[in-house]
Amino acid sequence: MFKGLSNLSSLLKQAQQIGGQMQNLGEQLKDRRATGTAGGGMVEIEVNGLLEVLRCRIDQQLVTQGDREMIEDLVAAAMNQAVAKGKQLHTDAMKDLTGGLELPGLQEALSKLTGSEPEQPEQST
């Protein structure tokens, strides 16, 4: 009976530590960068781990061609790639923060953030 209380106490202590570290996570993510490209690098979008757009570069050749529709498509593709990479930065930071701790609902929350299927825990036989 007391073994369960000891485990609960340990879990609560870890949760408090994680809570304190979460406050620093925003600053860390603000400093991390992810880049999405499209059109063989003719369009490049850079975001940080908070998914704030930091930079958009469009090759002068695209602008000179004047194909507005192509530029719009390439910007959207590069942006989607950058956002996906930025979400992965966030997911990786959360996994590092929890140190592999199995928190109820964490996998579901991370999968909603990244738009991916939640990882299924391995089952032993």
N, C-alpha and C positions, 0 to 999 in steps of 0.2 A: 504494500500500500504506500509506504513512504518513498519507495523507489520512483513511483509515478510523480510524486510531489517534487522530488529532486530533479527529475527531467523537466517538469513544468517550470521550475525555478530557473534552470539553465536556459530554457527556451525564452523565458521572459527577459533574462539578462541579455541574451543575444539580440533580441528584438529591440531593446533599449539602445544597444550599441549601434545597431543598424539605423535606428531613428536619428541618432546624432550624425552619422555619416551621410545620411540622405540630404542633410542641409548643405553639405559640401559638394554633393553630386552635381547640382546645377552649375556651379562655377567650373567644375571639371569638364562638364559637357560643353560649356560655352567655349572652352579652349580647344576642343577636339574638332577635327575637320574631316569632311567627306566630300568627294568630288564625283559628279556625274558627267558623262560625256556622251555626245551623239554625233553622227555624221563623220566618223573617223577623227574625232577631236575638233571638229569645226565649231562645235558649241560645247561650252564647259560651264557647269554650275557648281559653285562651292557653297556648302552649308556647314553649320556647326552641329554639335550633338543635340542642340535644342531645336534643330530644324529651321533656324533662321538663315535666310539666304544672305551670304556674305559677298558673293561675286558672281557676275554673269559675263562670260566672254563669248563673243560671236566673231568668227573669222571674217576679216574684211572682204574676202572673196564672196562669201554668202551675201553680204550686204550689197556688193557691187552687182551681183547677178539679179538682185531685186526680186527674188522669188519669196514673197512674203509668206505664202502658205508653207513652203519648205522650212523656212526659219521658225515659224510657229510650231511645226511638228517636231523639229529638232530640239527646240527649247523645252517643249513638254517632255520629250523622251529623256533629255539630260536631267531635267528637274525630277522626274520620277525616279531615275537611277540614284541621284544624289539623296533624295528623301529616304529611299530604301536603305542606302548605306548609313545615313544618319540615324535611322531607327535601329539599325544593327549596333551602332556605337552605343546607343542608349541601353539596348538589351544586354550587351557585353558588360557595360558598366554596372548594371543591376546585378548580373550574375557574379561579378567580381566583388561587389558590395556584400552580397549575402554569403559569399564564400562557400557556395554549394549547399547552404542550409535549405532544407526542404520546408518552405513556408506554404501553408495551404493557400491555394489560389494564385501563387506567384507565376506558375507556368501559364495559366490562363490569361493573367494580366499581361505578361510579356508577349504572348501570342496575339492578343488584341492590339497591342502597340505596334507590332511588326506586321500584322496581317497574315501571319502564318499559322499553321496547325500547331497546337501545343505538343511538346515532346511527351511521349508516353514513357513512364518509368519502366525499367527492365524488371521482369518478373523472374524470380528464381524458382526452379522446379525441384 
